Amino acid sequence: MKYLQSIIILSAAALAGCGATSGVTTKQEELIAPDCVFTDAPQQKAPLWVCDVPIEGYELTAVGFSEKRPTASMTSTSARTDAGVKMSEHFATSVAALLKEYQKSVETEDKSKFIVDTDMVRESLTSITLFGTKIIRSLTSPTKGQYVVLAMDKATYEANAEKAFAALSNDDANMRKLFSDEKARERLMSLIKVK
């Protein structure tokens, strides 16, 4: 009987030992990819604004990046320049889209009245300097690069759009015709304010 008890105890211990993995836990961990990572250090999680997630309270934002330069000032300037270029390109595309939307709305009234070359608009506006922009966030990356967010509030966006349209009306006869027509100008400006 004692022999049988020993065999049962040893069998139970052996079966219990098979379930263990000698100190290694078998709990499965779910791997979750972060919502945003640094472009220069993709293994590191980054704040969402680094990935161009819009920031509340601003009409237009752009993220700029610069790799580490010989001085911190050079790195920051380079990141700001990168953000400025991206913002100008985005702004130009937005204004061109507004003009295209406007043109579609007047096509039913008078197809030949206002013809706008949106490619020319984009090309012209990309080179203009946007005023009233400011850096609202800045961060040094794990590799010592610099990320900045350049932002424009709604009033500044509208003022820049007015400036852009004025510049375009000086450059292009069709735009000049559009802006000399008070009704057409008011309609276009209302599209900007709706956005």
C-alpha positions in Angstrom: 0.0 0.0 0.0 2.8 2.4 0.9 4.4 1.5 -2.4 1.2 2.4 -4.2 0.9 5.7 -2.4 4.5 6.6 -3.4 3.8 5.8 -7.0 0.7 8.0 -7.0 2.5 10.9 -5.3 5.5 10.6 -7.7 3.1 10.4 -10.7 1.2 13.5 -9.6 4.5 15.4 -9.1 5.7 14.3 -12.5 2.5 15.4 -14.1 2.6 18.8 -12.3 6.2 19.2 -13.4 5.3 18.8 -17.0 3.0 21.8 -16.8 5.8 24.1 -15.6 8.5 25.5 -17.9 11.2 25.8 -15.3 10.6 29.4 -14.3 9.7 30.7 -17.7 6.1 32.1 -17.9 4.0 31.1 -20.8 1.6 34.1 -20.5 1.2 35.5 -24.0 1.7 39.3 -24.3 -0.1 41.1 -27.1 2.2 43.3 -29.1 0.6 46.6 -30.0 2.2 48.9 -32.6 2.3 52.5 -31.4 0.1 55.1 -33.1 3.2 57.2 -34.0 6.9 56.7 -34.1 9.8 59.0 -34.9 10.8 58.8 -38.6 14.5 58.9 -37.6 14.1 56.4 -34.8 11.2 54.1 -35.8 11.6 51.8 -32.8 10.7 54.8 -30.5 7.1 55.9 -29.8 6.5 59.6 -30.6 3.7 62.1 -29.7 0.9 62.1 -32.2 1.7 65.6 -33.5 5.0 64.2 -34.9 2.8 62.2 -37.3 0.9 65.3 -38.5 -2.2 64.6 -36.4 -4.1 67.9 -36.4 -3.8 70.1 -33.3 -7.0 71.6 -32.0 -7.4 75.4 -32.2 -5.3 75.8 -35.4 -6.5 76.0 -39.0 -3.3 74.7 -40.5 -0.3 72.9 -39.1 2.9 71.4 -40.6 5.5 69.3 -39.0 9.1 69.9 -39.9 12.2 67.8 -39.2 15.9 68.2 -39.3 18.6 65.7 -38.6 21.2 66.8 -36.0 23.4 69.7 -37.3 26.6 71.1 -35.9 24.7 73.5 -33.7 21.3 73.4 -32.0 20.4 76.7 -33.8 21.1 75.2 -37.2 19.1 72.2 -36.4 16.1 74.3 -35.3 16.3 76.6 -38.3 16.4 73.6 -40.6 13.4 72.0 -39.0 11.4 75.3 -39.2 12.3 75.7 -42.8 11.1 72.2 -43.6 7.8 72.9 -41.8 7.5 76.2 -43.7 7.9 74.5 -47.1 5.4 71.8 -46.2 2.9 74.4 -45.0 3.3 76.5 -48.1 2.7 73.5 -50.3 -0.4 72.4 -48.3 -1.7 76.0 -48.3 -1.3 76.3 -52.0 -3.1 73.0 -52.6 -5.9 74.1 -50.3 -6.4 77.4 -52.1 -6.2 75.7 -55.5 -8.9 73.3 -54.3 -11.1 76.2 -53.1 -10.7 77.9 -56.5 -11.6 74.6 -58.2 -14.7 74.2 -56.0 -15.6 77.8 -56.8 -15.1 77.3 -60.5 -17.4 74.2 -60.5 -20.1 76.3 -58.7 -20.1 79.0 -61.4 -19.8 76.6 -64.3 -23.6 76.2 -64.3 -24.1 79.9 -64.4 -21.6 81.0 -67.1 -19.0 78.4 -68.1 -16.6 80.8 -69.8 -16.8 83.6 -67.2 -14.1 82.4 -64.9 -11.5 79.9 -65.9 -8.8 79.2 -63.3 -5.7 77.2 -63.9 -5.3 75.4 -60.5 -1.8 74.1 -61.5 -0.7 77.7 -62.0 -2.3 78.6 -58.6 -0.4 75.9 -56.8 2.9 76.8 -58.5 2.4 80.5 -57.7 1.3 80.1 -54.1 4.0 77.6 -53.1 6.6 80.3 -53.4 4.8 83.0 -51.4 5.8 83.6 -47.8 3.1 82.8 -45.3 2.9 85.4 -42.5 1.7 85.0 -38.9 2.9 81.4 -38.5 4.5 80.3 -35.2 6.2 77.3 -33.8 3.8 75.8 -31.2 5.7 72.6 -30.4 9.3 71.5 -30.5 10.9 68.2 -29.6 14.4 66.7 -29.8 14.3 63.1 -31.2 16.1 60.1 -29.8 18.8 60.6 -32.5 19.2 64.3 -31.5 17.2 65.5 -34.6 14.6 68.3 -34.1 10.8 68.2 -34.8 8.7 71.3 -34.8 5.1 72.2 -35.5 4.4 75.4 -37.4 0.9 76.6 -37.0 -1.6 79.1 -38.3 -4.9 80.0 -36.5 -8.1 80.6 -38.5 -7.8 84.4 -38.7 -4.2 84.2 -39.9 -5.2 81.5 -42.5 -8.0 83.8 -43.8 -5.6 86.7 -44.0 -3.0 84.6 -45.9 -5.7 83.5 -48.3 -6.7 87.1 -49.0 -3.0 87.9 -49.6 -2.7 84.9 -51.9 -5.7 85.9 -53.9 -4.4 89.4 -54.2 -1.1 88.1 -55.5 -2.8 85.8 -57.9 -5.0 88.6 -59.3 -1.9 90.6 -60.0 -0.3 87.6 -61.9 -3.2 86.3 -63.9 -5.8 88.0 -66.1 -8.5 85.5 -65.3 -7.9 85.9 -61.6 -8.0 89.7 -62.0 -11.4 89.3 -63.8 -12.6 87.1 -60.9 -11.6 89.6 -58.3 -13.0 92.6 -60.1 -16.4 91.0 -60.0 -17.6 91.9 -56.5 -20.3 89.1 -56.4 -17.8 86.5 -57.5 -15.2 87.7 -54.9 -17.7 87.7 -52.1 -18.7 84.1 -53.0 -15.1 82.9 -53.1 -14.3 84.6 -49.8 -17.3 83.0 -48.2 -15.9 79.6 -49.2 -12.7 80.4 -47.4 -14.5 81.4 -44.2 -16.6 78.2 -44.3 -13.6 75.9 -44.4 
